[in-house]
């Protein structure tokens, strides 16, 4: 009985290998991997740009360094 199950598993392995090579094999896997890598890279760049924009919004942008002393300058306190 063990011999029959071994024989069936070997036949199934051969059929799986034939089906894999018939559907494109490793070339297809590499092509899909390259496509996925380029999409992941563009998503990473988009996320980085979005985080940079969010940082600018949260921090209010870079404020120029003023030569005024604290307490001097405009008395307008509309913050």
C-alpha positions in Angstrom: 0.0 0.0 0.0 2.9 2.3 0.8 4.4 1.6 -2.6 1.1 2.6 -4.3 1.0 5.9 -2.5 4.7 6.6 -3.3 4.0 5.8 -7.0 1.0 8.1 -7.1 2.9 10.9 -5.4 5.7 10.6 -8.0 3.2 10.7 -10.8 1.5 13.8 -9.3 4.9 15.5 -9.0 5.7 14.8 -12.6 2.3 16.1 -13.7 2.8 19.2 -11.6 6.2 19.8 -13.1 4.8 19.5 -16.7 2.0 21.9 -15.9 4.4 24.4 -14.4 6.7 24.3 -17.4 3.7 24.5 -19.8 2.3 27.6 -18.2 5.5 29.6 -18.5 7.9 28.1 -15.9 10.5 30.2 -14.2 10.5 32.9 -17.0 6.9 33.8 -16.1 7.7 33.8 -12.4 10.6 36.2 -13.0 8.5 38.4 -15.2 5.8 38.7 -12.6 8.4 39.3 -9.9 10.0 42.1 -11.9 6.5 43.7 -12.4 5.7 43.4 -8.8 9.1 44.9 -7.8 8.5 48.0 -10.0 5.0 48.4 -8.5 6.4 48.1 -5.0 9.1 50.7 -5.8 6.5 53.2 -7.2 4.3 52.6 -4.1 7.3 53.3 -1.8 8.0 56.5 -3.6 4.4 57.6 -3.4 4.3 56.8 0.3 7.5 58.8 0.9 6.2 61.8 -1.0 2.9 61.6 0.9 4.8 61.5 4.3 6.9 64.5 3.3 3.8 66.5 2.4 2.1 65.4 5.7 5.2 66.5 7.6 5.1 69.9 5.9 1.4 70.3 6.8 1.9 69.2 10.4 5.0 71.3 11.0 3.6 74.3 9.0 6.5 74.4 6.7 9.9 75.7 7.4 9.7 79.1 9.1 12.5 81.6 8.2 14.9 82.6 10.9 14.1 86.1 12.0 16.6 88.6 13.2 14.0 90.2 15.6 14.4 89.7 19.3 11.6 88.0 21.2 9.0 90.5 22.3 9.9 93.0 19.4 8.2 93.2 16.1 4.6 92.9 15.2 2.0 93.2 17.9 -0.5 91.3 15.8 -1.3 88.1 17.7 -3.6 86.4 15.3 -2.2 82.8 15.6 
